[in-house]
């Protein structure tokens, strides 16, 4: 019968990790832990799962809040640093093509049980990280989408999206995210061709935003040309 390693042996093995590698390992395991237990899970239980002492965990993260901030950075912010916003703004390509590429790449990252559970847990807990991320999506993604659609439609630039433009874009964006929630959280049957789902959602969004743009164009204080849906395809 094989002899089991003692906890002290496991800790010795962990000490071979560099401080940065150990920190990243803590963040990875904390992400798994919070996605399963929610943010009420304590650092004592987390340290136990890591196979380390609670004081050692606090050497790397002085508080649970600091650890949650690092999970937020890793899970929420790092994917957005991959150049997505810049590609959305690349006007050498049609906006429809850019949107399809963006949402296929974006959902490749978000559509995991772990990411979605953390997002839902943080929202239910009322944590600031959820509100910060929603604000980030509004300012960096949705506002950019509206800006690019207006540009391609030949409409004048504006300081910020109208309430109607922003609300419609939220409905479009949230509908795509809810597809992931139904599939990975509820385990509910969905259209398995994700790319087709995104294409269909874009058809609906472009038709809707076109109507809003046309209303805007009819206002006498705004000089802009009328738009038909084909202009955004």
N, C-alpha and C positions, 0 to 999 in steps of 0.2 A: 504493500500500500504506500502510495507516494506521500511524502511528508509535506504538510501544508506550511506555507510561509507564514510567519508571525507578522502581526501588524507593524512591529518595529522594523522587520526586513523590508516591508512594503514602503515604509517611510524613507529608509535608506536609499531605495531605488529611486524614489521621487527626488531626493536631494541631488541626483545627478543632472536634473534638468537645470538649465540656466534660469536666472530669475525671470527673464522675459518669457521664456517658454512655460515656466510654471504659472505665471500670471495669466497667460493666454489659455492654459489648461483650466485654470480656475474659472475663467469667463465662459469657456465652452461648457463646462459641467454646470455652472450656475444657470446658463441659458436653458439647458435640458431640465434642470431642477425647477426653475420658475415656470416653464411651459407645462410641467406636469402638476405642480403643487400650487401654482399661483403665487402671488407676491406676499401671501401670509406665511409662506414657508420660512422658517428661521435659519439663521446662520449656523446654529449648533448642528441641526440635521444636515445642512449642506456640507459642513466640514466633515461630518461622519461619512457622508457619501464620497467625499473626495479622499478619504483616508488620511486626513490631516487633523491637527488640533485646531480648535477655534481661534486661539491666540495667533497661530501661524497664518490663518486666513486673514486675520485683522492686520497682520504685518503688511499685507499687500493691499487690502482694502479696509481703511480705518472704520468704516461703517457699512451697514447694509445698503444705505442710500448710495454710497460711492460705487458699490458693486452693481447696483441697478443702473446707474448712469453709464457704466462701462458696457453693460449688456445692451443698453439702448444704443450706444455708439456703434457697437459691433453689428447688431441686428438691424437697426433702422438706418443709420447714417452711412456706414461703409458702402452699402449697395448703391446709394445715390451719388457716391463719389466716382463712379465708374464712367463718367462722361455722358450719361443719359441726357442731362439738360442741354449740353452742347449739341448733341445729335438732334434733339428736337428743334434747335434753333438753326440748323443747317439749311438755309434757303436755296441751296443748289439742287435740292430734291423736293418733289411734291410733298405737301404736308400729310396727305393720306398715307404715303409710303413711310414717312417718318413715324407717324402714330402707330402704324401696324408693327414696325420694328420695335418701337419703344415698349408697347404693351406686351409683346411676346417676350422680350427680355425681362421686363419688370415682373411679370407673373412667374417667370422661371425662378426668380428669387423668392417671391412672396408665397407662392403656393406650396407651402410645406405645413405639416401639422404643427410643427414647433413655432414657426413665425406667426401663424394665425392665432394659436392659443395664447401666445404672449401678448399679442395685440388686443385680444378680447379680454384677457385677464387685467391688463393695465387699464383698459377702459372701464371695466366694472369696479376696479379699485379706485378709480378717480385719480390715477397718478398723472403727474405733470408730463411724463414722457409721452403719453398718448396724445395729449393736447398739443404738445410741441410737434409731434410728427404730423398730425392733421394740419397744423398751420404750415408746416414745411411743404406738404403736398399741395396745399392751396397756392402758396407763393411761388414754389419752384416748378411745379408740374402743371397744375390746372390753369394758372394765369398765363403760363408760357404757351399752352395749347391754344387758348383763346387768342392770344396775341398773334400766333402764327396763322391761325385760321382767318383772322381779320386781315392780315397782310395779304394772304393769298387771294382773298375775296376782293381786294382793292379798296378796303375800307380804311379810313384814317386811324392812325395810332391814337390810343387813349391812355390816360394815366393809370387807370385800373379797370378791370372788367366790370360790366354792369351786373347788378344783382341777378338779372334773368340769365345772362350768359354764364355766370359762375354757378348758379343753381343747376342749370341744365348739365353743365360739365361735371358737377358733383354726382348727379344721378347716373351719368354715363360711367364715370370712374368707379363709383360704388357698386354698380351692377356687375362690373367685371370682377371686383374683389369678392362680391357675394357668391359668385360662381365657385371661387376657391373655398369659401366657408362651407358651402353646401357639399362640396366634394370631400374635403379633408377633415371637416369637423363633424358635420351631420351624417357623413357617409351616404349621402343621397345621390341617386342616379343623375348624371348630368351628360350633356353632349360631350363625348370624349375628345372630339376634335377641337382643341382649345383655340387653334388658329382661326377656325371657322367661326367660333363664338365671338372672337375679337373682331373679325371682319363684319359680322352681322351687327354687333354693337356699334361699330363705327358707322355703318350705314344709317342706323337710327339716330346717332348723335349728329351726323352731318346734316341729315334732313331737318332735325330740330333746330340746330344752331343756324342753319340757313334761314329759317322762318324768323328767327330773332334778328338776324342781320338785316333782313328785308324790312322788318318793322323799324329798325334803327335808320335805315336808308330813307324811309318815307318821312322821317321827321324833318321839318323845314330848316332846323338849325344845323343839321348835319348834311354836308355835301358829300355823298358817296354813291357809287354806282350800285344798281340792283345786282343781286347774286342768284344764280340758280345752283342746284346741288352739284351739277357736273363740274363746276369750277373747283370744288374741293376734292374731287375724286382723283 
